Structures are given as structure tokens and as C-alpha cells.
Amino acid sequence: MPLGIVELLSTILYLIPRTSILGAILLTGYMGGAIATHVRVGDAFIAQTAVGIFLWGGLFLRYPALRQMLPVVK
């Protein structure tokens, strides 16, 4: 139950435009823990990796300042 509450609060922070970067950082840490757990027990972890990629991909498309800090193509 506490982990679900943490994930829900992090998702809410991600959905609010003013706190979306903080929410993405928290969700990335949460998904990193999920990936580590799945790797440890030998399960597939592609879903957790995809969530992290989509989180940062959404921020990358939403914020021009982030695109300037992380240029994909020069």
C-alpha cells in the first residue's frame, strides 16, 4: 500500500506542469527500483524501461529548455 501511494503521488506530480520534472525524477527512481527487482529475480523488465523512456520523452517534447540541455541532433 505505501509503495502504491508513493507511485500515485509521483504520478500526480508528473501530471502537474509546474512539478512535472520532479515527478519524472521520482518516477524514474521508482521504475529503477522495479527494474532492479525484476533483473534480480530474472523476470522481463521491458515494461518498466518503456515507462521511463515515455516519461522523459514526454518531457523532452514538452520543454524546449530540456531539448537545449540534451540535444539529440545538432
PDB file of N, H, CA, C and O in Angstrom:
ATOM      1  N   MET A   1       0.814  -1.199   0.000  1.00  0.00           N
ATOM      2  CA  MET A   1       0.000   0.000   0.000  1.00  0.00           C
ATOM      3  C   MET A   1       0.863   1.272   0.000  1.00  0.00           C
ATOM      4  O   MET A   1       0.579   2.192  -0.766  1.00  0.00           O
ATOM      5  N   PRO A   2       1.906   1.347   0.835  1.00  0.00           N
ATOM      6  CA  PRO A   2       2.720   2.576   0.819  1.00  0.00           C
ATOM      7  C   PRO A   2       3.406   2.816  -0.522  1.00  0.00           C
ATOM      8  O   PRO A   2       3.528   3.962  -0.955  1.00  0.00           O
ATOM      9  N   LEU A   3       3.855   1.751  -1.185  1.00  0.00           N
ATOM     10  H   LEU A   3       3.756   0.820  -0.833  1.00  0.00           H
ATOM     11  CA  LEU A   3       4.500   1.924  -2.489  1.00  0.00           C
ATOM     12  C   LEU A   3       3.513   2.427  -3.534  1.00  0.00           C
ATOM     13  O   LEU A   3       3.873   3.231  -4.393  1.00  0.00           O
ATOM     14  N   GLY A   4       2.299   1.970  -3.468  1.00  0.00           N
ATOM     15  H   GLY A   4       2.006   1.317  -2.770  1.00  0.00           H
ATOM     16  CA  GLY A   4       1.270   2.450  -4.388  1.00  0.00           C
ATOM     17  C   GLY A   4       0.961   3.915  -4.176  1.00  0.00           C
ATOM     18  O   GLY A   4       0.728   4.653  -5.134  1.00  0.00           O
ATOM     19  N   ILE A   5       0.958   4.342  -2.912  1.00  0.00           N
ATOM     20  H   ILE A   5       1.147   3.743  -2.134  1.00  0.00           H
ATOM     21  CA  ILE A   5       0.719   5.749  -2.598  1.00  0.00           C
ATOM     22  C   ILE A   5       1.866   6.614  -3.122  1.00  0.00           C
ATOM     23  O   ILE A   5       1.632   7.694  -3.665  1.00  0.00           O
ATOM     24  N   VAL A   6       3.110   6.139  -2.959  1.00  0.00           N
ATOM     25  H   VAL A   6       3.300   5.262  -2.518  1.00  0.00           H
ATOM     26  CA  VAL A   6       4.266   6.880  -3.459  1.00  0.00           C
ATOM     27  C   VAL A   6       4.194   7.002  -4.978  1.00  0.00           C
ATOM     28  O   VAL A   6       4.450   8.073  -5.529  1.00  0.00           O
ATOM     29  N   GLU A   7       3.846   5.910  -5.655  1.00  0.00           N
ATOM     30  H   GLU A   7       3.638   5.040  -5.208  1.00  0.00           H
ATOM     31  CA  GLU A   7       3.748   5.957  -7.112  1.00  0.00           C
ATOM     32  C   GLU A   7       2.621   6.883  -7.554  1.00  0.00           C
ATOM     33  O   GLU A   7       2.781   7.623  -8.524  1.00  0.00           O
ATOM     34  N   LEU A   8       1.502   6.855  -6.871  1.00  0.00           N
ATOM     35  H   LEU A   8       1.372   6.254  -6.083  1.00  0.00           H
ATOM     36  CA  LEU A   8       0.381   7.722  -7.212  1.00  0.00           C
ATOM     37  C   LEU A   8       0.740   9.191  -7.009  1.00  0.00           C
ATOM     38  O   LEU A   8       0.433  10.025  -7.861  1.00  0.00           O
ATOM     39  N   LEU A   9       1.381   9.513  -5.897  1.00  0.00           N
ATOM     40  H   LEU A   9       1.630   8.835  -5.204  1.00  0.00           H
ATOM     41  CA  LEU A   9       1.784  10.902  -5.645  1.00  0.00           C
ATOM     42  C   LEU A   9       2.825  11.373  -6.660  1.00  0.00           C
ATOM     43  O   LEU A   9       2.787  12.524  -7.095  1.00  0.00           O
ATOM     44  N   SER A  10       3.738  10.506  -7.034  1.00  0.00           N
ATOM     45  H   SER A  10       3.768   9.571  -6.681  1.00  0.00           H
ATOM     46  CA  SER A  10       4.734  10.859  -8.049  1.00  0.00           C
ATOM     47  C   SER A  10       4.074  11.087  -9.404  1.00  0.00           C
ATOM     48  O   SER A  10       4.466  11.987 -10.147  1.00  0.00           O
ATOM     49  N   THR A  11       3.081  10.280  -9.720  1.00  0.00           N
ATOM     50  H   THR A  11       2.762   9.549  -9.117  1.00  0.00           H
ATOM     51  CA  THR A  11       2.360  10.450 -10.982  1.00  0.00           C
ATOM     52  C   THR A  11       1.580  11.756 -10.991  1.00  0.00           C
ATOM     53  O   THR A  11       1.530  12.444 -12.010  1.00  0.00           O
ATOM     54  N   ILE A  12       0.976  12.097  -9.873  1.00  0.00           N
ATOM     55  H   ILE A  12       1.017  11.538  -9.045  1.00  0.00           H
ATOM     56  CA  ILE A  12       0.263  13.376  -9.770  1.00  0.00           C
ATOM     57  C   ILE A  12       1.228  14.543  -9.950  1.00  0.00           C
ATOM     58  O   ILE A  12       0.907  15.514 -10.635  1.00  0.00           O
ATOM     59  N   LEU A  13       2.406  14.452  -9.340  1.00  0.00           N
ATOM     60  H   LEU A  13       2.667  13.663  -8.783  1.00  0.00           H
ATOM     61  CA  LEU A  13       3.411  15.496  -9.535  1.00  0.00           C
ATOM     62  C   LEU A  13       3.828  15.599 -10.996  1.00  0.00           C
ATOM     63  O   LEU A  13       4.053  16.699 -11.501  1.00  0.00           O
ATOM     64  N   TYR A  14       3.933  14.467 -11.673  1.00  0.00           N
ATOM     65  H   TYR A  14       3.750  13.574 -11.263  1.00  0.00           H
ATOM     66  CA  TYR A  14       4.302  14.463 -13.086  1.00  0.00           C
ATOM     67  C   TYR A  14       3.222  15.114 -13.943  1.00  0.00           C
ATOM     68  O   TYR A  14       3.536  15.780 -14.930  1.00  0.00           O
ATOM     69  N   LEU A  15       1.968  14.933 -13.584  1.00  0.00           N
ATOM     70  H   LEU A  15       1.713  14.392 -12.783  1.00  0.00           H
ATOM     71  CA  LEU A  15       0.869  15.468 -14.383  1.00  0.00           C
ATOM     72  C   LEU A  15       0.677  16.971 -14.211  1.00  0.00           C
ATOM     73  O   LEU A  15       0.107  17.616 -15.091  1.00  0.00           O
ATOM     74  N   ILE A  16       1.132  17.536 -13.113  1.00  0.00           N
ATOM     75  H   ILE A  16       1.595  17.012 -12.399  1.00  0.00           H
ATOM     76  CA  ILE A  16       1.038  18.981 -12.894  1.00  0.00           C
ATOM     77  C   ILE A  16       2.212  19.634 -13.620  1.00  0.00           C
ATOM     78  O   ILE A  16       3.364  19.326 -13.315  1.00  0.00           O
ATOM     79  N   PRO A  17       1.944  20.532 -14.579  1.00  0.00           N
ATOM     80  CA  PRO A  17       3.040  21.091 -15.385  1.00  0.00           C
ATOM     81  C   PRO A  17       4.164  21.742 -14.573  1.00  0.00           C
ATOM     82  O   PRO A  17       5.330  21.635 -14.952  1.00  0.00           O
ATOM     83  N   ARG A  18       3.847  22.393 -13.502  1.00  0.00           N
ATOM     84  H   ARG A  18       2.900  22.480 -13.194  1.00  0.00           H
ATOM     85  CA  ARG A  18       4.869  23.092 -12.723  1.00  0.00           C
ATOM     86  C   ARG A  18       5.817  22.129 -11.996  1.00  0.00           C
ATOM     87  O   ARG A  18       6.970  22.476 -11.740  1.00  0.00           O
ATOM     88  N   THR A  19       5.347  20.940 -11.668  1.00  0.00           N
ATOM     89  H   THR A  19       4.411  20.658 -11.877  1.00  0.00           H
ATOM     90  CA  THR A  19       6.161  19.980 -10.922  1.00  0.00           C
ATOM     91  C   THR A  19       6.467  18.720 -11.737  1.00  0.00           C
ATOM     92  O   THR A  19       6.837  17.693 -11.167  1.00  0.00           O
ATOM     93  N   SER A  20       6.317  18.787 -13.053  1.00  0.00           N
ATOM     94  H   SER A  20       6.016  19.621 -13.516  1.00  0.00           H
ATOM     95  CA  SER A  20       6.456  17.585 -13.866  1.00  0.00           C
ATOM     96  C   SER A  20       7.883  17.027 -13.876  1.00  0.00           C
ATOM     97  O   SER A  20       8.067  15.812 -13.948  1.00  0.00           O
ATOM     98  N   ILE A  21       8.878  17.888 -13.806  1.00  0.00           N
ATOM     99  H   ILE A  21       8.728  18.875 -13.747  1.00  0.00           H
ATOM    100  CA  ILE A  21      10.259  17.378 -13.804  1.00  0.00           C
ATOM    101  C   ILE A  21      10.551  16.636 -12.505  1.00  0.00           C
ATOM    102  O   ILE A  21      11.189  15.583 -12.523  1.00  0.00           O
ATOM    103  N   LEU A  22      10.088  17.177 -11.375  1.00  0.00           N
ATOM    104  H   LEU A  22       9.570  18.032 -11.360  1.00  0.00           H
ATOM    105  CA  LEU A  22      10.254  16.475 -10.099  1.00  0.00           C
ATOM    106  C   LEU A  22       9.530  15.130 -10.135  1.00  0.00           C
ATOM    107  O   LEU A  22      10.066  14.121  -9.676  1.00  0.00           O
ATOM    108  N   GLY A  23       8.320  15.119 -10.676  1.00  0.00           N
ATOM    109  H   GLY A  23       7.885  15.939 -11.048  1.00  0.00           H
ATOM    110  CA  GLY A  23       7.575  13.861 -10.788  1.00  0.00           C
ATOM    111  C   GLY A  23       8.290  12.850 -11.666  1.00  0.00           C
ATOM    112  O   GLY A  23       8.294  11.655 -11.371  1.00  0.00           O
ATOM    113  N   ALA A  24       8.900  13.334 -12.752  1.00  0.00           N
ATOM    114  H   ALA A  24       8.897  14.305 -12.991  1.00  0.00           H
ATOM    115  CA  ALA A  24       9.632  12.422 -13.640  1.00  0.00           C
ATOM    116  C   ALA A  24      10.851  11.848 -12.937  1.00  0.00           C
ATOM    117  O   ALA A  24      11.163  10.670 -13.107  1.00  0.00           O
ATOM    118  N   ILE A  25      11.539  12.657 -12.155  1.00  0.00           N
ATOM    119  H   ILE A  25      11.285  13.614 -12.017  1.00  0.00           H
ATOM    120  CA  ILE A  25      12.700  12.169 -11.409  1.00  0.00           C
ATOM    121  C   ILE A  25      12.271  11.112 -10.393  1.00  0.00           C
ATOM    122  O   ILE A  25      12.918  10.072 -10.267  1.00  0.00           O
ATOM    123  N   LEU A  26      11.189  11.374  -9.676  1.00  0.00           N
ATOM    124  H   LEU A  26      10.664  12.218  -9.779  1.00  0.00           H
ATOM    125  CA  LEU A  26      10.710  10.414  -8.677  1.00  0.00           C
ATOM    126  C   LEU A  26      10.227   9.119  -9.339  1.00  0.00           C
ATOM    127  O   LEU A  26      10.505   8.025  -8.847  1.00  0.00           O
ATOM    128  N   LEU A  27       9.508   9.249 -10.449  1.00  0.00           N
ATOM    129  H   LEU A  27       9.282  10.138 -10.848  1.00  0.00           H
ATOM    130  CA  LEU A  27       9.041   8.046 -11.139  1.00  0.00           C
ATOM    131  C   LEU A  27      10.189   7.265 -11.765  1.00  0.00           C
ATOM    132  O   LEU A  27      10.134   6.038 -11.843  1.00  0.00           O
ATOM    133  N   THR A  28      11.225   7.965 -12.211  1.00  0.00           N
ATOM    134  H   THR A  28      11.269   8.962 -12.147  1.00  0.00           H
ATOM    135  CA  THR A  28      12.393   7.276 -12.753  1.00  0.00           C
ATOM    136  C   THR A  28      13.074   6.450 -11.660  1.00  0.00           C
ATOM    137  O   THR A  28      13.483   5.314 -11.901  1.00  0.00           O
ATOM    138  N   GLY A  29      13.195   7.017 -10.472  1.00  0.00           N
ATOM    139  H   GLY A  29      12.863   7.940 -10.276  1.00  0.00           H
ATOM    140  CA  GLY A  29      13.758   6.264  -9.355  1.00  0.00           C
ATOM    141  C   GLY A  29      12.896   5.072  -8.983  1.00  0.00           C
ATOM    142  O   GLY A  29      13.408   3.991  -8.688  1.00  0.00           O
ATOM    143  N   TYR A  30      11.597   5.271  -8.998  1.00  0.00           N
ATOM    144  H   TYR A  30      11.182   6.148  -9.238  1.00  0.00           H
ATOM    145  CA  TYR A  30      10.670   4.188  -8.688  1.00  0.00           C
ATOM    146  C   TYR A  30      10.789   3.067  -9.715  1.00  0.00           C
ATOM    147  O   TYR A  30      10.864   1.892  -9.358  1.00  0.00           O
ATOM    148  N   MET A  31      10.807   3.442 -10.994  1.00  0.00           N
ATOM    149  H   MET A  31      10.747   4.397 -11.284  1.00  0.00           H
ATOM    150  CA  MET A  31      10.944   2.439 -12.054  1.00  0.00           C
ATOM    151  C   MET A  31      12.321   1.778 -12.020  1.00  0.00           C
ATOM    152  O   MET A  31      12.449   0.600 -12.351  1.00  0.00           O
ATOM    153  N   GLY A  32      13.348   2.525 -11.625  1.00  0.00           N
ATOM    154  H   GLY A  32      13.244   3.482 -11.356  1.00  0.00           H
ATOM    155  CA  GLY A  32      14.683   1.932 -11.480  1.00  0.00           C
ATOM    156  C   GLY A  32      14.687   0.830 -10.434  1.00  0.00           C
ATOM    157  O   GLY A  32      15.323  -0.207 -10.623  1.00  0.00           O
ATOM    158  N   GLY A  33      13.980   1.050  -9.334  1.00  0.00           N
ATOM    159  H   GLY A  33      13.464   1.892  -9.180  1.00  0.00           H
ATOM    160  CA  GLY A  33      13.854   0.016  -8.318  1.00  0.00           C
ATOM    161  C   GLY A  33      13.087  -1.191  -8.830  1.00  0.00           C
ATOM    162  O   GLY A  33      13.428  -2.333  -8.520  1.00  0.00           O
ATOM    163  N   ALA A  34      12.051  -0.932  -9.614  1.00  0.00           N
ATOM    164  H   ALA A  34      11.775  -0.004  -9.865  1.00  0.00           H
ATOM    165  CA  ALA A  34      11.279  -2.038 -10.199  1.00  0.00           C
ATOM    166  C   ALA A  34      12.134  -2.832 -11.187  1.00  0.00           C
ATOM    167  O   ALA A  34      12.067  -4.061 -11.224  1.00  0.00           O
ATOM    168  N   ILE A  35      12.932  -2.130 -11.983  1.00  0.00           N
ATOM    169  H   ILE A  35      12.987  -1.132 -11.953  1.00  0.00           H
ATOM    170  CA  ILE A  35      13.823  -2.808 -12.933  1.00  0.00           C
ATOM    171  C   ILE A  35      14.840  -3.659 -12.182  1.00  0.00           C
ATOM    172  O   ILE A  35      15.081  -4.808 -12.551  1.00  0.00           O
ATOM    173  N   ALA A  36      15.438  -3.102 -11.133  1.00  0.00           N
ATOM    174  H   ALA A  36      15.242  -2.168 -10.833  1.00  0.00           H
ATOM    175  CA  ALA A  36      16.429  -3.852 -10.357  1.00  0.00           C
ATOM    176  C   ALA A  36      15.815  -5.106  -9.736  1.00  0.00           C
ATOM    177  O   ALA A  36      16.452  -6.158  -9.690  1.00  0.00           O
ATOM    178  N   THR A  37      14.582  -4.987  -9.261  1.00  0.00           N
ATOM    179  H   THR A  37      14.065  -4.131  -9.298  1.00  0.00           H
ATOM    180  CA  THR A  37      13.909  -6.145  -8.678  1.00  0.00           C
ATOM    181  C   THR A  37      13.643  -7.211  -9.734  1.00  0.00           C
ATOM    182  O   THR A  37      13.855  -8.398  -9.487  1.00  0.00           O
ATOM    183  N   HIS A  38      13.183  -6.795 -10.897  1.00  0.00           N
ATOM    184  H   HIS A  38      13.011  -5.831 -11.098  1.00  0.00           H
ATOM    185  CA  HIS A  38      12.908  -7.766 -11.965  1.00  0.00           C
ATOM    186  C   HIS A  38      14.182  -8.426 -12.470  1.00  0.00           C
ATOM    187  O   HIS A  38      14.186  -9.621 -12.764  1.00  0.00           O
ATOM    188  N   VAL A  39      15.263  -7.662 -12.573  1.00  0.00           N
ATOM    189  H   VAL A  39      15.260  -6.691 -12.334  1.00  0.00           H
ATOM    190  CA  VAL A  39      16.532  -8.243 -13.009  1.00  0.00           C
ATOM    191  C   VAL A  39      17.018  -9.257 -11.981  1.00  0.00           C
ATOM    192  O   VAL A  39      17.528 -10.319 -12.340  1.00  0.00           O
ATOM    193  N   ARG A  40      16.858  -8.929 -10.713  1.00  0.00           N
ATOM    194  H   ARG A  40      16.443  -8.067 -10.421  1.00  0.00           H
ATOM    195  CA  ARG A  40      17.329  -9.804  -9.641  1.00  0.00           C
ATOM    196  C   ARG A  40      16.636 -11.165  -9.656  1.00  0.00           C
ATOM    197  O   ARG A  40      17.267 -12.191  -9.400  1.00  0.00           O
ATOM    198  N   VAL A  41      15.332 -11.168  -9.956  1.00  0.00           N
ATOM    199  H   VAL A  41      14.820 -10.335 -10.164  1.00  0.00           H
ATOM    200  CA  VAL A  41      14.600 -12.439  -9.956  1.00  0.00           C
ATOM    201  C   VAL A  41      14.521 -13.071 -11.340  1.00  0.00           C
ATOM    202  O   VAL A  41      13.968 -14.161 -11.488  1.00  0.00           O
ATOM    203  N   GLY A  42      15.067 -12.406 -12.356  1.00  0.00           N
ATOM    204  H   GLY A  42      15.516 -11.521 -12.235  1.00  0.00           H
ATOM    205  CA  GLY A  42      15.120 -12.985 -13.689  1.00  0.00           C
ATOM    206  C   GLY A  42      13.880 -12.778 -14.533  1.00  0.00           C
ATOM    207  O   GLY A  42      13.677 -13.503 -15.507  1.00  0.00           O
ATOM    208  N   ASP A  43      13.038 -11.803 -14.186  1.00  0.00           N
ATOM    209  H   ASP A  43      13.203 -11.214 -13.395  1.00  0.00           H
ATOM    210  CA  ASP A  43      11.836 -11.513 -14.976  1.00  0.00           C
ATOM    211  C   ASP A  43      12.144 -10.498 -16.069  1.00  0.00           C
ATOM    212  O   ASP A  43      13.202  -9.869 -16.069  1.00  0.00           O
ATOM    213  N   ALA A  44      11.214 -10.348 -16.995  1.00  0.00           N
ATOM    214  H   ALA A  44      10.354 -10.859 -16.996  1.00  0.00           H
ATOM    215  CA  ALA A  44      11.341  -9.328 -18.043  1.00  0.00           C
ATOM    216  C   ALA A  44      11.097  -7.949 -17.434  1.00  0.00           C
ATOM    217  O   ALA A  44      10.246  -7.789 -16.560  1.00  0.00           O
ATOM    218  N   PHE A  45      11.844  -6.965 -17.898  1.00  0.00           N
ATOM    219  H   PHE A  45      12.536  -7.095 -18.608  1.00  0.00           H
ATOM    220  CA  PHE A  45      11.716  -5.613 -17.349  1.00  0.00           C
ATOM    221  C   PHE A  45      11.501  -4.573 -18.440  1.00  0.00           C
ATOM    222  O   PHE A  45      11.775  -3.390 -18.241  1.00  0.00           O
ATOM    223  N   ILE A  46      11.012  -5.013 -19.586  1.00  0.00           N
ATOM    224  H   ILE A  46      10.788  -5.975 -19.748  1.00  0.00           H
ATOM    225  CA  ILE A  46      10.815  -4.100 -20.710  1.00  0.00           C
ATOM    226  C   ILE A  46       9.707  -3.079 -20.424  1.00  0.00           C
ATOM    227  O   ILE A  46       9.812  -1.934 -20.865  1.00  0.00           O
ATOM    228  N   ALA A  47       8.665  -3.454 -19.709  1.00  0.00           N
ATOM    229  H   ALA A  47       8.579  -4.384 -19.351  1.00  0.00           H
ATOM    230  CA  ALA A  47       7.562  -2.524 -19.425  1.00  0.00           C
ATOM    231  C   ALA A  47       8.046  -1.358 -18.558  1.00  0.00           C
ATOM    232  O   ALA A  47       7.696  -0.208 -18.824  1.00  0.00           O
ATOM    233  N   GLN A  48       8.838  -1.638 -17.537  1.00  0.00           N
ATOM    234  H   GLN A  48       9.123  -2.572 -17.321  1.00  0.00           H
ATOM    235  CA  GLN A  48       9.345  -0.582 -16.678  1.00  0.00           C
ATOM    236  C   GLN A  48      10.300   0.337 -17.434  1.00  0.00           C
ATOM    237  O   GLN A  48      10.311   1.548 -17.215  1.00  0.00           O
ATOM    238  N   THR A  49      11.098  -0.244 -18.319  1.00  0.00           N
ATOM    239  H   THR A  49      11.090  -1.228 -18.497  1.00  0.00           H
ATOM    240  CA  THR A  49      12.015   0.554 -19.130  1.00  0.00           C
ATOM    241  C   THR A  49      11.231   1.454 -20.080  1.00  0.00           C
ATOM    242  O   THR A  49      11.589   2.615 -20.275  1.00  0.00           O
ATOM    243  N   ALA A  50      10.170   0.927 -20.665  1.00  0.00           N
ATOM    244  H   ALA A  50       9.879  -0.016 -20.507  1.00  0.00           H
ATOM    245  CA  ALA A  50       9.346   1.720 -21.578  1.00  0.00           C
ATOM    246  C   ALA A  50       8.678   2.881 -20.854  1.00  0.00           C
ATOM    247  O   ALA A  50       8.573   3.976 -21.405  1.00  0.00           O
ATOM    248  N   VAL A  51       8.225   2.653 -19.626  1.00  0.00           N
ATOM    249  H   VAL A  51       8.310   1.763 -19.177  1.00  0.00           H
ATOM    250  CA  VAL A  51       7.609   3.742 -18.854  1.00  0.00           C
ATOM    251  C   VAL A  51       8.614   4.868 -18.641  1.00  0.00           C
ATOM    252  O   VAL A  51       8.272   6.039 -18.811  1.00  0.00           O
ATOM    253  N   GLY A  52       9.835   4.538 -18.277  1.00  0.00           N
ATOM    254  H   GLY A  52      10.114   3.587 -18.139  1.00  0.00           H
ATOM    255  CA  GLY A  52      10.863   5.557 -18.084  1.00  0.00           C
ATOM    256  C   GLY A  52      11.180   6.313 -19.359  1.00  0.00           C
ATOM    257  O   GLY A  52      11.365   7.530 -19.331  1.00  0.00           O
ATOM    258  N   ILE A  53      11.245   5.609 -20.472  1.00  0.00           N
ATOM    259  H   ILE A  53      11.095   4.621 -20.495  1.00  0.00           H
ATOM    260  CA  ILE A  53      11.516   6.264 -21.758  1.00  0.00           C
ATOM    261  C   ILE A  53      10.369   7.197 -22.134  1.00  0.00           C
ATOM    262  O   ILE A  53      10.605   8.311 -22.602  1.00  0.00           O
ATOM    263  N   PHE A  54       9.136   6.754 -21.935  1.00  0.00           N
ATOM    264  H   PHE A  54       8.944   5.849 -21.554  1.00  0.00           H
ATOM    265  CA  PHE A  54       7.992   7.599 -22.256  1.00  0.00           C
ATOM    266  C   PHE A  54       7.908   8.814 -21.335  1.00  0.00           C
ATOM    267  O   PHE A  54       7.523   9.896 -21.778  1.00  0.00           O
ATOM    268  N   LEU A  55       8.263   8.652 -20.060  1.00  0.00           N
ATOM    269  H   LEU A  55       8.576   7.773 -19.700  1.00  0.00           H
ATOM    270  CA  LEU A  55       8.266   9.790 -19.132  1.00  0.00           C
ATOM    271  C   LEU A  55       9.180  10.899 -19.632  1.00  0.00           C
ATOM    272  O   LEU A  55       8.769  12.053 -19.760  1.00  0.00           O
ATOM    273  N   TRP A  56      10.413  10.535 -19.909  1.00  0.00           N
ATOM    274  H   TRP A  56      10.747   9.598 -19.805  1.00  0.00           H
ATOM    275  CA  TRP A  56      11.388  11.543 -20.324  1.00  0.00           C
ATOM    276  C   TRP A  56      11.159  11.983 -21.755  1.00  0.00           C
ATOM    277  O   TRP A  56      11.478  13.121 -22.103  1.00  0.00           O
ATOM    278  N   GLY A  57      10.615  11.116 -22.597  1.00  0.00           N
ATOM    279  H   GLY A  57      10.356  10.192 -22.315  1.00  0.00           H
ATOM    280  CA  GLY A  57      10.270  11.525 -23.954  1.00  0.00           C
ATOM    281  C   GLY A  57       9.186  12.588 -23.960  1.00  0.00           C
ATOM    282  O   GLY A  57       9.242  13.535 -24.745  1.00  0.00           O
ATOM    283  N   GLY A  58       8.202  12.433 -23.088  1.00  0.00           N
ATOM    284  H   GLY A  58       8.157  11.664 -22.450  1.00  0.00           H
ATOM    285  CA  GLY A  58       7.151  13.442 -22.971  1.00  0.00           C
ATOM    286  C   GLY A  58       7.686  14.773 -22.496  1.00  0.00           C
ATOM    287  O   GLY A  58       7.304  15.821 -23.016  1.00  0.00           O
ATOM    288  N   LEU A  59       8.570  14.740 -21.508  1.00  0.00           N
ATOM    289  H   LEU A  59       8.880  13.888 -21.085  1.00  0.00           H
ATOM    290  CA  LEU A  59       9.178  15.993 -21.033  1.00  0.00           C
ATOM    291  C   LEU A  59      10.059  16.612 -22.104  1.00  0.00           C
ATOM    292  O   LEU A  59      10.081  17.832 -22.268  1.00  0.00           O
ATOM    293  N   PHE A  60      10.783  15.777 -22.831  1.00  0.00           N
ATOM    294  H   PHE A  60      10.765  14.786 -22.699  1.00  0.00           H
ATOM    295  CA  PHE A  60      11.670  16.263 -23.878  1.00  0.00           C
ATOM    296  C   PHE A  60      10.874  17.004 -24.950  1.00  0.00           C
ATOM    297  O   PHE A  60      11.322  18.037 -25.450  1.00  0.00           O
ATOM    298  N   LEU A  61       9.706  16.490 -25.303  1.00  0.00           N
ATOM    299  H   LEU A  61       9.342  15.651 -24.897  1.00  0.00           H
ATOM    300  CA  LEU A  61       8.871  17.145 -26.301  1.00  0.00           C
ATOM    301  C   LEU A  61       8.145  18.366 -25.745  1.00  0.00           C
ATOM    302  O   LEU A  61       7.823  19.287 -26.497  1.00  0.00           O
ATOM    303  N   ARG A  62       7.886  18.385 -24.448  1.00  0.00           N
ATOM    304  H   ARG A  62       8.148  17.637 -23.837  1.00  0.00           H
ATOM    305  CA  ARG A  62       7.112  19.460 -23.850  1.00  0.00           C
ATOM    306  C   ARG A  62       7.936  20.698 -23.528  1.00  0.00           C
ATOM    307  O   ARG A  62       7.426  21.814 -23.626  1.00  0.00           O
ATOM    308  N   TYR A  63       9.204  20.525 -23.143  1.00  0.00           N
ATOM    309  H   TYR A  63       9.618  19.618 -23.064  1.00  0.00           H
ATOM    310  CA  TYR A  63      10.004  21.649 -22.675  1.00  0.00           C
ATOM    311  C   TYR A  63      11.176  21.932 -23.613  1.00  0.00           C
ATOM    312  O   TYR A  63      12.080  21.106 -23.740  1.00  0.00           O
ATOM    313  N   PRO A  64      11.168  23.095 -24.270  1.00  0.00           N
ATOM    314  CA  PRO A  64      12.288  23.446 -25.145  1.00  0.00           C
ATOM    315  C   PRO A  64      13.612  23.578 -24.382  1.00  0.00           C
ATOM    316  O   PRO A  64      14.671  23.283 -24.934  1.00  0.00           O
ATOM    317  N   ALA A  65      13.563  24.011 -23.137  1.00  0.00           N
ATOM    318  H   ALA A  65      12.702  24.251 -22.688  1.00  0.00           H
ATOM    319  CA  ALA A  65      14.799  24.150 -22.353  1.00  0.00           C
ATOM    320  C   ALA A  65      15.473  22.793 -22.152  1.00  0.00           C
ATOM    321  O   ALA A  65      16.700  22.702 -22.154  1.00  0.00           O
ATOM    322  N   LEU A  66      14.687  21.760 -21.984  1.00  0.00           N
ATOM    323  H   LEU A  66      13.690  21.834 -21.983  1.00  0.00           H
ATOM    324  CA  LEU A  66      15.244  20.416 -21.835  1.00  0.00           C
ATOM    325  C   LEU A  66      15.869  19.941 -23.145  1.00  0.00           C
ATOM    326  O   LEU A  66      16.890  19.253 -23.138  1.00  0.00           O
ATOM    327  N   ARG A  67      15.259  20.308 -24.262  1.00  0.00           N
ATOM    328  H   ARG A  67      14.430  20.868 -24.268  1.00  0.00           H
ATOM    329  CA  ARG A  67      15.828  19.954 -25.569  1.00  0.00           C
ATOM    330  C   ARG A  67      17.162  20.649 -25.793  1.00  0.00           C
ATOM    331  O   ARG A  67      18.049  20.094 -26.441  1.00  0.00           O
ATOM    332  N   GLN A  68      17.314  21.861 -25.264  1.00  0.00           N
ATOM    333  H   GLN A  68      16.594  22.312 -24.738  1.00  0.00           H
ATOM    334  CA  GLN A  68      18.584  22.566 -25.408  1.00  0.00           C
ATOM    335  C   GLN A  68      19.662  21.936 -24.542  1.00  0.00           C
ATOM    336  O   GLN A  68      20.829  21.903 -24.931  1.00  0.00           O
ATOM    337  N   MET A  69      19.284  21.437 -23.372  1.00  0.00           N
ATOM    338  H   MET A  69      18.336  21.464 -23.055  1.00  0.00           H
ATOM    339  CA  MET A  69      20.256  20.811 -22.482  1.00  0.00           C
ATOM    340  C   MET A  69      20.680  19.436 -22.978  1.00  0.00           C
ATOM    341  O   MET A  69      21.820  19.025 -22.763  1.00  0.00           O
ATOM    342  N   LEU A  70      19.773  18.721 -23.641  1.00  0.00           N
ATOM    343  H   LEU A  70      18.847  19.054 -23.816  1.00  0.00           H
ATOM    344  CA  LEU A  70      20.047  17.370 -24.128  1.00  0.00           C
ATOM    345  C   LEU A  70      19.822  17.303 -25.633  1.00  0.00           C
ATOM    346  O   LEU A  70      18.832  16.724 -26.081  1.00  0.00           O
ATOM    347  N   PRO A  71      20.712  17.875 -26.412  1.00  0.00           N
ATOM    348  CA  PRO A  71      20.457  17.870 -27.852  1.00  0.00           C
ATOM    349  C   PRO A  71      20.614  16.474 -28.453  1.00  0.00           C
ATOM    350  O   PRO A  71      21.629  15.811 -28.244  1.00  0.00           O
ATOM    351  N   VAL A  72      19.611  16.037 -29.195  1.00  0.00           N
ATOM    352  H   VAL A  72      18.785  16.576 -29.365  1.00  0.00           H
ATOM    353  CA  VAL A  72      19.674  14.743 -29.865  1.00  0.00           C
ATOM    354  C   VAL A  72      20.393  14.912 -31.199  1.00  0.00           C
ATOM    355  O   VAL A  72      21.230  14.090 -31.574  1.00  0.00           O
ATOM    356  N   VAL A  73      20.057  15.983 -31.909  1.00  0.00           N
ATOM    357  H   VAL A  73      19.377  16.650 -31.605  1.00  0.00           H
ATOM    358  CA  VAL A  73      20.695  16.284 -33.189  1.00  0.00           C
ATOM    359  C   VAL A  73      21.193  17.716 -33.133  1.00  0.00           C
ATOM    360  O   VAL A  73      20.476  18.621 -32.705  1.00  0.00           O
ATOM    361  N   LYS A  74      22.423  17.909 -33.567  1.00  0.00           N
ATOM    362  H   LYS A  74      23.005  17.174 -33.914  1.00  0.00           H
ATOM    363  CA  LYS A  74      22.976  19.269 -33.508  1.00  0.00           C
ATOM    364  C   LYS A  74      22.681  20.026 -34.776  1.00  0.00           C
ATOM    365  O   LYS A  74      23.069  21.187 -34.906  1.00  0.00           O
TER     366      LYS A  74
END
